[in-house]
């Protein structure tokens, strides 16, 4: 029998599963949708970039809104935005309006602003000793997304005649309805009003070494993952791999992103958060090395799986590290500032991915990730030398 905290984590994990399934579908199909309906092919990753920009812009308002009305109501509002974005995206593909599809991804990105806080909600629902495990279990909801997302995208892509991938986007509507139903059963602590007046200035919080390294790990870890992943379907199609092969590779990638979550929390507890972040950076560099050497199906599969695992270690590690940077009354603004920086960087590299691939090629995409991961390794080494007891 689940206790209330475990039940909450389970429901949040299921909501994360649905959200990540939808995001996986979009990440697999959006560049190809753009390629089919955009007149300027260098803009094919613009919809995904706009999605990330909307997520970035919405992060701070979403956090502050949930501080006022509560996590549950905020999450439900976010799902309604996702439902609207999915419906608009379906219509845009059917009517072949690239601009309208971009608007749809902006609306869906606003929904993602709320999704990013599922992991924090889980951490708040459990004891301090179980935070990393709770974060891991919620993110582990993406394991199902790793299997379901690519399969659903491939299965539904030809549902509607003369509108390839419209059916794939239509699946998102069903996912949002299911998430809304799950959220009706989530019980989370009421918002604490004192948070709005007390706590250190955000600038002081952000100048802490622990915050800076958490932000660097999240920004660059997520950024390299998005940069390489976004261009991968384009690279595979250019290398004459059929779409179903690209979908399978992305399935392995998303599986790599989330399957380790079942034990990442335990690994952090055993080896330390900084060691796991460093390991994530090394795995991402291995992905880049493989991509630069080979472009056969097996190499794509291995490289993208390593990229997913690297992201997992960096993302969960950075999130866990961030919880050491604030007091309870400071959590809303600190979490919002962190996720704003992270999604700002992700939006930038996602926008650049299509242009870099179009004009400079697959090799340039991968070389672009090398200095980012080296910077993460440098930041981790620097923090290890800081006299911080909590690290």
C-alpha positions as a LaTeX table, in Angstrom:
\begin{tabular}{lrrr}
\hline
Residue & $x$ (\AA) & $y$ (\AA) & $z$ (\AA) \\
\hline
Unk1 & 0.00 & 0.00 & 0.00 \\
Unk2 & 1.43 & 3.37 & $-0.99$ \\
Unk3 & 1.83 & 6.02 & 1.67 \\
Unk4 & 0.69 & 9.54 & 0.61 \\
Unk5 & 4.20 & 10.65 & $-0.39$ \\
Unk6 & 4.83 & 7.58 & $-2.55$ \\
Unk7 & 1.41 & 7.89 & $-4.17$ \\
Unk8 & 2.15 & 11.51 & $-5.04$ \\
Unk9 & 5.52 & 10.58 & $-6.56$ \\
Unk10 & 3.85 & 7.79 & $-8.56$ \\
Unk11 & 1.17 & 10.09 & $-10.00$ \\
Unk12 & 3.76 & 12.75 & $-10.84$ \\
Unk13 & 5.86 & 10.07 & $-12.54$ \\
Unk14 & 2.86 & 9.06 & $-14.65$ \\
Unk15 & 2.23 & 12.69 & $-15.58$ \\
Unk16 & 5.90 & 13.03 & $-16.50$ \\
Unk17 & 5.54 & 9.89 & $-18.62$ \\
Unk18 & 2.69 & 11.38 & $-20.62$ \\
Unk19 & 4.45 & 14.72 & $-20.98$ \\
Unk20 & 7.70 & 13.14 & $-22.13$ \\
Unk21 & 5.87 & 10.86 & $-24.56$ \\
Unk22 & 4.41 & 13.95 & $-26.19$ \\
Unk23 & 7.74 & 15.75 & $-26.16$ \\
Unk24 & 9.45 & 12.72 & $-27.70$ \\
Unk25 & 6.92 & 12.68 & $-30.51$ \\
Unk26 & 7.58 & 16.36 & $-31.18$ \\
Unk27 & 11.37 & 16.02 & $-31.01$ \\
Unk28 & 11.27 & 13.16 & $-33.52$ \\
Unk29 & 8.84 & 14.73 & $-35.96$ \\
Unk30 & 9.09 & 18.52 & $-35.74$ \\
Unk31 & 12.22 & 18.98 & $-37.85$ \\
Unk32 & 10.75 & 16.69 & $-40.51$ \\
Unk33 & 7.40 & 18.49 & $-40.31$ \\
Unk34 & 9.23 & 21.76 & $-40.79$ \\
Unk35 & 11.14 & 20.29 & $-43.72$ \\
Unk36 & 7.87 & 19.33 & $-45.40$ \\
Unk37 & 5.93 & 22.58 & $-44.94$ \\
Unk38 & 8.57 & 25.34 & $-44.57$ \\
Unk39 & 9.74 & 27.19 & $-47.65$ \\
Unk40 & 13.13 & 28.00 & $-46.07$ \\
Unk41 & 14.74 & 24.69 & $-45.11$ \\
Unk42 & 17.22 & 26.34 & $-42.75$ \\
Unk43 & 14.25 & 27.09 & $-40.48$ \\
Unk44 & 13.18 & 23.48 & $-40.02$ \\
Unk45 & 14.22 & 23.45 & $-36.33$ \\
Unk46 & 12.56 & 26.83 & $-35.63$ \\
Unk47 & 9.39 & 25.22 & $-34.19$ \\
Unk48 & 11.44 & 23.27 & $-31.64$ \\
Unk49 & 13.49 & 26.36 & $-30.82$ \\
Unk50 & 10.30 & 28.36 & $-30.26$ \\
Unk51 & 9.02 & 25.57 & $-28.04$ \\
Unk52 & 12.15 & 25.88 & $-25.91$ \\
Unk53 & 11.94 & 29.69 & $-25.89$ \\
Unk54 & 8.32 & 29.53 & $-24.73$ \\
Unk55 & 9.34 & 27.06 & $-22.03$ \\
Unk56 & 12.11 & 29.41 & $-20.96$ \\
Unk57 & 9.88 & 32.50 & $-20.86$ \\
Unk58 & 7.11 & 30.66 & $-19.06$ \\
Unk59 & 9.31 & 29.14 & $-16.37$ \\
Unk60 & 9.36 & 32.09 & $-13.98$ \\
Unk61 & 5.63 & 32.94 & $-14.33$ \\
Unk62 & 4.76 & 29.24 & $-13.90$ \\
Unk63 & 6.81 & 28.95 & $-10.72$ \\
Unk64 & 5.42 & 32.15 & $-9.21$ \\
Unk65 & 1.87 & 31.22 & $-10.20$ \\
Unk66 & 2.15 & 27.83 & $-8.52$ \\
Unk67 & 3.54 & 29.53 & $-5.44$ \\
Unk68 & 0.29 & 31.50 & $-5.32$ \\
Unk69 & $-2.34$ & 28.93 & $-6.39$ \\
Unk70 & $-0.54$ & 25.65 & $-5.62$ \\
Unk71 & 1.25 & 23.00 & $-7.65$ \\
Unk72 & $-1.85$ & 20.98 & $-8.54$ \\
Unk73 & $-3.85$ & 23.84 & $-10.04$ \\
Unk74 & $-0.77$ & 25.10 & $-11.84$ \\
Unk75 & $-0.05$ & 21.71 & $-13.37$ \\
Unk76 & $-3.68$ & 21.39 & $-14.51$ \\
Unk77 & $-3.55$ & 24.81 & $-16.14$ \\
Unk78 & $-0.38$ & 23.78 & $-17.92$ \\
Unk79 & $-2.04$ & 20.65 & $-19.30$ \\
Unk80 & $-4.86$ & 22.77 & $-20.74$ \\
Unk81 & $-2.23$ & 24.86 & $-22.55$ \\
Unk82 & $-0.70$ & 21.66 & $-23.89$ \\
Unk83 & $-4.09$ & 20.53 & $-25.14$ \\
Unk84 & $-4.59$ & 23.83 & $-26.97$ \\
Unk85 & $-1.11$ & 23.65 & $-28.51$ \\
Unk86 & $-1.62$ & 20.09 & $-29.73$ \\
Unk87 & $-4.94$ & 20.94 & $-31.34$ \\
Unk88 & $-3.50$ & 23.99 & $-33.07$ \\
Unk89 & $-0.50$ & 21.98 & $-34.26$ \\
Unk90 & $-2.74$ & 19.34 & $-35.81$ \\
Unk91 & $-4.66$ & 21.99 & $-37.73$ \\
Unk92 & $-1.45$ & 23.72 & $-38.84$ \\
Unk93 & $-0.04$ & 20.53 & $-40.38$ \\
Unk94 & $-3.28$ & 19.68 & $-42.15$ \\
Unk95 & $-3.49$ & 23.20 & $-43.58$ \\
Unk96 & 0.29 & 23.29 & $-44.28$ \\
Unk97 & 0.85 & 26.57 & $-42.42$ \\
Unk98 & 4.39 & 26.66 & $-41.08$ \\
Unk99 & 3.85 & 29.94 & $-39.22$ \\
Unk100 & 0.79 & 28.52 & $-37.47$ \\
Unk101 & 2.73 & 25.39 & $-36.55$ \\
Unk102 & 5.35 & 27.63 & $-34.94$ \\
Unk103 & 2.59 & 29.28 & $-32.90$ \\
Unk104 & 1.37 & 25.84 & $-31.83$ \\
Unk105 & 4.81 & 24.87 & $-30.53$ \\
Unk106 & 4.96 & 28.13 & $-28.58$ \\
Unk107 & 1.69 & 27.23 & $-26.85$ \\
Unk108 & 2.93 & 23.69 & $-26.20$ \\
Unk109 & 6.18 & 25.11 & $-24.85$ \\
Unk110 & 4.17 & 27.08 & $-22.31$ \\
Unk111 & 2.82 & 23.74 & $-21.08$ \\
Unk112 & 6.39 & 22.45 & $-20.74$ \\
Unk113 & 7.12 & 25.38 & $-18.42$ \\
Unk114 & 4.95 & 23.63 & $-15.85$ \\
Unk115 & 6.21 & 20.11 & $-16.59$ \\
Unk116 & 9.71 & 21.03 & $-15.48$ \\
Unk117 & 8.42 & 21.43 & $-11.92$ \\
Unk118 & 7.12 & 17.87 & $-11.55$ \\
Unk119 & 10.56 & 16.87 & $-10.25$ \\
Unk120 & 10.62 & 19.67 & $-7.68$ \\
Unk121 & 7.08 & 18.83 & $-6.55$ \\
Unk122 & 8.19 & 15.24 & $-5.95$ \\
Unk123 & 11.21 & 16.41 & $-3.94$ \\
Unk124 & 8.96 & 18.63 & $-1.81$ \\
Unk125 & 6.56 & 15.75 & $-1.11$ \\
Unk126 & 9.28 & 13.54 & 0.41 \\
Unk127 & 11.90 & 13.77 & 3.14 \\
Unk128 & 15.27 & 15.40 & 2.49 \\
Unk129 & 17.00 & 12.01 & 2.57 \\
Unk130 & 14.78 & 10.73 & $-0.27$ \\
Unk131 & 14.92 & 13.78 & $-2.54$ \\
Unk132 & 17.33 & 12.43 & $-5.15$ \\
Unk133 & 15.37 & 9.16 & $-5.34$ \\
Unk134 & 12.06 & 11.02 & $-5.72$ \\
Unk135 & 13.52 & 13.20 & $-8.48$ \\
Unk136 & 14.90 & 10.10 & $-10.18$ \\
Unk137 & 11.63 & 8.20 & $-10.02$ \\
Unk138 & 9.66 & 11.07 & $-11.56$ \\
Unk139 & 12.18 & 11.44 & $-14.36$ \\
Unk140 & 12.13 & 7.66 & $-14.77$ \\
Unk141 & 8.59 & 8.06 & $-16.05$ \\
Unk142 & 10.28 & 8.81 & $-19.34$ \\
Unk143 & 11.20 & 5.13 & $-19.75$ \\
Unk144 & 7.73 & 4.42 & $-21.07$ \\
Unk145 & 8.03 & 7.53 & $-23.23$ \\
Unk146 & 11.20 & 6.07 & $-24.71$ \\
Unk147 & 9.21 & 3.13 & $-26.03$ \\
Unk148 & 5.84 & 4.73 & $-26.63$ \\
Unk149 & 6.92 & 8.05 & $-28.18$ \\
Unk150 & 8.80 & 6.79 & $-31.25$ \\
Unk151 & 6.33 & 3.95 & $-31.82$ \\
Unk152 & 3.32 & 6.24 & $-31.60$ \\
Unk153 & 4.99 & 8.78 & $-33.89$ \\
Unk154 & 5.69 & 6.12 & $-36.52$ \\
Unk155 & 2.33 & 4.38 & $-36.10$ \\
Unk156 & 0.21 & 7.53 & $-36.44$ \\
Unk157 & 2.25 & 9.53 & $-38.96$ \\
Unk158 & 0.12 & 8.51 & $-41.97$ \\
Unk159 & $-3.29$ & 8.56 & $-40.30$ \\
Unk160 & $-4.39$ & 11.57 & $-42.33$ \\
Unk161 & $-3.90$ & 11.62 & $-46.12$ \\
Unk162 & $-1.60$ & 14.34 & $-47.52$ \\
Unk163 & $-0.69$ & 15.43 & $-43.97$ \\
Unk164 & 2.26 & 13.33 & $-42.85$ \\
Unk165 & 2.80 & 13.41 & $-39.07$ \\
Unk166 & $-0.56$ & 15.11 & $-38.40$ \\
Unk167 & $-1.73$ & 11.92 & $-36.71$ \\
Unk168 & 1.45 & 11.86 & $-34.62$ \\
Unk169 & 0.70 & 15.33 & $-33.30$ \\
Unk170 & $-2.93$ & 14.35 & $-32.80$ \\
Unk171 & $-1.77$ & 11.74 & $-30.27$ \\
Unk172 & $-0.70$ & 14.62 & $-28.04$ \\
Unk173 & $-4.35$ & 15.58 & $-27.55$ \\
Unk174 & $-5.11$ & 12.20 & $-25.98$ \\
Unk175 & $-2.01$ & 12.40 & $-23.79$ \\
Unk176 & $-3.07$ & 15.78 & $-22.38$ \\
Unk177 & $-6.55$ & 14.51 & $-21.52$ \\
Unk178 & $-5.06$ & 11.55 & $-19.66$ \\
Unk179 & $-2.64$ & 13.81 & $-17.75$ \\
Unk180 & $-5.46$ & 16.10 & $-16.64$ \\
Unk181 & $-7.34$ & 13.14 & $-15.22$ \\
Unk182 & $-4.27$ & 11.96 & $-13.28$ \\
Unk183 & $-3.66$ & 15.40 & $-11.82$ \\
Unk184 & $-7.09$ & 15.44 & $-10.22$ \\
Unk185 & $-5.77$ & 12.80 & $-7.81$ \\
Unk186 & $-2.47$ & 14.51 & $-6.91$ \\
Unk187 & $-2.24$ & 15.83 & $-3.35$ \\
Unk188 & 0.51 & 18.36 & $-2.75$ \\
Unk189 & 1.33 & 20.75 & 0.10 \\
Unk190 & $-0.46$ & 24.07 & 0.07 \\
Unk191 & 1.63 & 27.04 & $-1.08$ \\
Unk192 & 3.41 & 28.81 & 1.76 \\
Unk193 & 2.67 & 32.52 & 1.66 \\
Unk194 & 5.77 & 33.51 & 3.61 \\
Unk195 & 7.92 & 32.59 & 0.65 \\
Unk196 & 6.89 & 35.77 & $-1.12$ \\
Unk197 & 8.48 & 38.09 & 1.49 \\
Unk198 & 11.47 & 36.26 & 2.97 \\
Unk199 & 14.75 & 34.84 & 1.75 \\
Unk200 & 17.96 & 36.16 & 0.29 \\
Unk201 & 18.01 & 38.23 & $-2.92$ \\
Unk202 & 18.13 & 36.01 & $-6.01$ \\
Unk203 & 21.40 & 37.57 & $-7.07$ \\
Unk204 & 23.07 & 36.42 & $-3.87$ \\
Unk205 & 21.67 & 32.92 & $-4.29$ \\
Unk206 & 22.90 & 32.72 & $-7.87$ \\
Unk207 & 26.41 & 33.78 & $-6.90$ \\
Unk208 & 26.86 & 30.68 & $-4.75$ \\
Unk209 & 29.31 & 28.21 & $-6.28$ \\
Unk210 & 26.81 & 25.39 & $-5.77$ \\
Unk211 & 24.16 & 27.26 & $-7.79$ \\
Unk212 & 26.57 & 28.19 & $-10.55$ \\
Unk213 & 27.77 & 24.63 & $-11.07$ \\
Unk214 & 24.21 & 23.26 & $-10.94$ \\
Unk215 & 23.22 & 25.78 & $-13.61$ \\
Unk216 & 26.25 & 25.00 & $-15.79$ \\
Unk217 & 25.54 & 21.27 & $-15.56$ \\
Unk218 & 21.88 & 21.69 & $-16.45$ \\
Unk219 & 22.37 & 24.26 & $-19.20$ \\
Unk220 & 25.23 & 22.57 & $-21.02$ \\
Unk221 & 24.12 & 18.99 & $-20.36$ \\
Unk222 & 20.62 & 19.70 & $-21.66$ \\
Unk223 & 22.00 & 21.97 & $-24.38$ \\
Unk224 & 24.38 & 19.41 & $-25.90$ \\
Unk225 & 21.68 & 16.77 & $-25.73$ \\
Unk226 & 19.17 & 19.01 & $-27.52$ \\
Unk227 & 21.74 & 20.24 & $-30.07$ \\
Unk228 & 22.78 & 16.75 & $-31.16$ \\
Unk229 & 19.37 & 15.11 & $-30.77$ \\
Unk230 & 17.52 & 17.74 & $-32.79$ \\
Unk231 & 19.84 & 17.28 & $-35.76$ \\
Unk232 & 19.95 & 13.49 & $-35.56$ \\
Unk233 & 16.77 & 12.73 & $-37.58$ \\
Unk234 & 18.00 & 15.15 & $-40.26$ \\
Unk235 & 21.43 & 13.49 & $-40.29$ \\
Unk236 & 19.94 & 10.01 & $-40.53$ \\
Unk237 & 17.61 & 10.91 & $-43.38$ \\
Unk238 & 20.52 & 12.61 & $-45.16$ \\
Unk239 & 22.52 & 9.38 & $-44.71$ \\
Unk240 & 19.67 & 7.47 & $-46.43$ \\
Unk241 & 18.29 & 5.85 & $-43.29$ \\
Unk242 & 14.47 & 5.49 & $-43.43$ \\
Unk243 & 12.27 & 7.28 & $-40.89$ \\
Unk244 & 11.47 & 4.11 & $-38.95$ \\
Unk245 & 15.21 & 3.64 & $-38.32$ \\
Unk246 & 15.46 & 7.23 & $-37.08$ \\
Unk247 & 12.48 & 6.57 & $-34.80$ \\
Unk248 & 14.17 & 3.46 & $-33.39$ \\
Unk249 & 17.40 & 5.36 & $-32.74$ \\
Unk250 & 15.46 & 8.06 & $-30.95$ \\
Unk251 & 13.75 & 5.35 & $-28.94$ \\
Unk252 & 17.12 & 4.12 & $-27.69$ \\
Unk253 & 18.12 & 7.71 & $-27.00$ \\
Unk254 & 15.05 & 8.46 & $-24.90$ \\
Unk255 & 15.45 & 5.11 & $-23.13$ \\
Unk256 & 19.00 & 6.16 & $-22.29$ \\
Unk257 & 17.65 & 9.45 & $-20.97$ \\
Unk258 & 15.25 & 7.91 & $-18.50$ \\
Unk259 & 15.99 & 4.22 & $-17.77$ \\
Unk260 & 19.02 & 5.07 & $-15.56$ \\
Unk261 & 16.70 & 7.12 & $-13.35$ \\
Unk262 & 15.78 & 3.96 & $-11.46$ \\
Unk263 & 19.27 & 3.89 & $-10.00$ \\
Unk264 & 20.76 & 7.37 & $-10.59$ \\
Unk265 & 19.56 & 8.53 & $-7.18$ \\
Unk266 & 21.27 & 5.57 & $-5.52$ \\
Unk267 & 24.46 & 6.22 & $-7.50$ \\
Unk268 & 24.43 & 9.84 & $-6.36$ \\
Unk269 & 24.04 & 8.71 & $-2.76$ \\
Unk270 & 26.98 & 6.31 & $-3.12$ \\
Unk271 & 29.46 & 8.21 & $-5.28$ \\
Unk272 & 28.41 & 11.82 & $-4.83$ \\
Unk273 & 26.56 & 14.26 & $-7.04$ \\
Unk274 & 29.68 & 15.81 & $-8.58$ \\
Unk275 & 31.12 & 12.46 & $-9.63$ \\
Unk276 & 27.88 & 11.57 & $-11.39$ \\
Unk277 & 27.81 & 14.92 & $-13.19$ \\
Unk278 & 31.37 & 14.38 & $-14.39$ \\
Unk279 & 30.45 & 10.90 & $-15.62$ \\
Unk280 & 27.54 & 12.36 & $-17.55$ \\
Unk281 & 29.85 & 14.81 & $-19.31$ \\
Unk282 & 32.28 & 12.02 & $-20.27$ \\
Unk283 & 29.45 & 9.89 & $-21.72$ \\
Unk284 & 28.27 & 12.84 & $-23.81$ \\
Unk285 & 31.81 & 13.25 & $-25.17$ \\
Unk286 & 31.84 & 9.54 & $-26.10$ \\
Unk287 & 28.63 & 10.07 & $-28.04$ \\
Unk288 & 30.22 & 12.92 & $-29.97$ \\
Unk289 & 33.31 & 10.83 & $-30.76$ \\
Unk290 & 31.21 & 8.01 & $-32.21$ \\
Unk291 & 29.12 & 10.43 & $-34.28$ \\
Unk292 & 32.28 & 11.92 & $-35.76$ \\
Unk293 & 33.65 & 8.50 & $-36.74$ \\
Unk294 & 30.66 & 6.58 & $-38.15$ \\
Unk295 & 27.14 & 7.21 & $-39.44$ \\
Unk296 & 25.81 & 3.65 & $-39.77$ \\
Unk297 & 22.66 & 2.59 & $-37.92$ \\
Unk298 & 24.47 & 0.82 & $-35.06$ \\
Unk299 & 26.74 & 3.80 & $-34.45$ \\
Unk300 & 23.80 & 6.21 & $-34.34$ \\
Unk301 & 22.05 & 3.89 & $-31.86$ \\
Unk302 & 25.04 & 3.55 & $-29.52$ \\
Unk303 & 25.94 & 7.23 & $-29.67$ \\
Unk304 & 22.43 & 8.50 & $-28.97$ \\
Unk305 & 21.98 & 6.02 & $-26.13$ \\
Unk306 & 25.18 & 7.30 & $-24.51$ \\
Unk307 & 23.98 & 10.86 & $-25.04$ \\
Unk308 & 20.75 & 10.03 & $-23.23$ \\
Unk309 & 22.56 & 8.46 & $-20.25$ \\
Unk310 & 24.93 & 11.43 & $-20.09$ \\
Unk311 & 21.97 & 13.80 & $-20.00$ \\
Unk312 & 20.34 & 11.76 & $-17.23$ \\
Unk313 & 23.39 & 11.93 & $-14.96$ \\
Unk314 & 23.85 & 15.65 & $-15.59$ \\
Unk315 & 20.17 & 16.59 & $-15.27$ \\
Unk316 & 19.40 & 14.62 & $-12.11$ \\
Unk317 & 22.77 & 15.49 & $-10.64$ \\
Unk318 & 22.32 & 19.20 & $-11.31$ \\
Unk319 & 18.76 & 19.17 & $-9.97$ \\
Unk320 & 19.92 & 17.43 & $-6.80$ \\
Unk321 & 22.82 & 19.86 & $-6.43$ \\
Unk322 & 20.45 & 22.80 & $-6.86$ \\
Unk323 & 18.41 & 21.75 & $-3.80$ \\
Unk324 & 21.49 & 22.60 & $-1.72$ \\
Unk325 & 21.44 & 26.20 & $-2.93$ \\
Unk326 & 18.25 & 27.48 & $-1.30$ \\
Unk327 & 16.18 & 27.53 & 1.85 \\
Unk328 & 12.46 & 26.56 & 1.76 \\
Unk329 & 11.35 & 30.19 & 1.51 \\
Unk330 & 13.66 & 30.71 & $-1.48$ \\
Unk331 & 12.71 & 27.67 & $-3.54$ \\
Unk332 & 10.26 & 29.26 & $-6.01$ \\
Unk333 & 12.55 & 32.01 & $-7.24$ \\
Unk334 & 15.65 & 29.80 & $-7.19$ \\
Unk335 & 14.04 & 26.98 & $-9.16$ \\
Unk336 & 12.57 & 29.50 & $-11.61$ \\
Unk337 & 15.91 & 31.24 & $-12.15$ \\
Unk338 & 17.68 & 27.92 & $-12.69$ \\
Unk339 & 15.15 & 26.59 & $-15.20$ \\
Unk340 & 14.99 & 29.95 & $-16.98$ \\
Unk341 & 18.74 & 29.84 & $-17.61$ \\
Unk342 & 18.59 & 26.20 & $-18.64$ \\
Unk343 & 15.78 & 26.59 & $-21.16$ \\
Unk344 & 17.23 & 29.84 & $-22.50$ \\
Unk345 & 20.38 & 28.00 & $-23.45$ \\
Unk346 & 18.49 & 24.98 & $-24.79$ \\
Unk347 & 16.31 & 27.23 & $-26.94$ \\
Unk348 & 19.38 & 28.93 & $-28.39$ \\
Unk349 & 21.18 & 25.73 & $-29.38$ \\
Unk350 & 17.99 & 24.14 & $-30.70$ \\
Unk351 & 17.48 & 27.11 & $-33.00$ \\
Unk352 & 21.09 & 26.89 & $-34.16$ \\
Unk353 & 20.98 & 23.13 & $-34.78$ \\
Unk354 & 19.05 & 23.30 & $-38.04$ \\
Unk355 & 21.14 & 26.13 & $-39.44$ \\
Unk356 & 24.46 & 24.55 & $-38.43$ \\
Unk357 & 23.44 & 21.22 & $-39.94$ \\
Unk358 & 22.13 & 22.82 & $-43.14$ \\
Unk359 & 25.19 & 25.01 & $-43.77$ \\
Unk360 & 28.10 & 23.24 & $-42.02$ \\
Unk361 & 27.06 & 19.61 & $-41.68$ \\
Unk362 & 26.71 & 16.88 & $-39.07$ \\
Unk363 & 30.36 & 17.07 & $-38.03$ \\
Unk364 & 30.03 & 20.73 & $-37.02$ \\
Unk365 & 26.99 & 19.91 & $-34.86$ \\
Unk366 & 29.01 & 17.38 & $-32.89$ \\
Unk367 & 32.19 & 19.45 & $-32.58$ \\
Unk368 & 30.03 & 22.21 & $-31.11$ \\
Unk369 & 29.29 & 20.03 & $-28.10$ \\
Unk370 & 32.93 & 19.37 & $-27.16$ \\
Unk371 & 33.77 & 22.70 & $-25.45$ \\
Unk372 & 30.46 & 22.59 & $-23.58$ \\
Unk373 & 31.22 & 19.26 & $-21.96$ \\
Unk374 & 34.79 & 20.29 & $-21.19$ \\
Unk375 & 33.39 & 23.33 & $-19.42$ \\
Unk376 & 31.13 & 21.09 & $-17.31$ \\
Unk377 & 34.12 & 18.97 & $-16.31$ \\
Unk378 & 36.03 & 22.12 & $-15.39$ \\
Unk379 & 33.13 & 23.45 & $-13.31$ \\
Unk380 & 32.80 & 20.16 & $-11.41$ \\
Unk381 & 36.53 & 20.10 & $-10.68$ \\
Unk382 & 36.37 & 23.71 & $-9.47$ \\
Unk383 & 33.48 & 23.02 & $-7.10$ \\
Unk384 & 35.22 & 19.97 & $-5.67$ \\
Unk385 & 37.99 & 22.30 & $-4.52$ \\
Unk386 & 35.55 & 24.63 & $-2.76$ \\
Unk387 & 35.27 & 24.20 & 1.04 \\
Unk388 & 31.55 & 23.43 & 0.96 \\
Unk389 & 30.28 & 20.91 & 3.49 \\
Unk390 & 27.05 & 20.22 & 1.63 \\
Unk391 & 28.94 & 19.03 & $-1.46$ \\
\hline
\end{tabular}
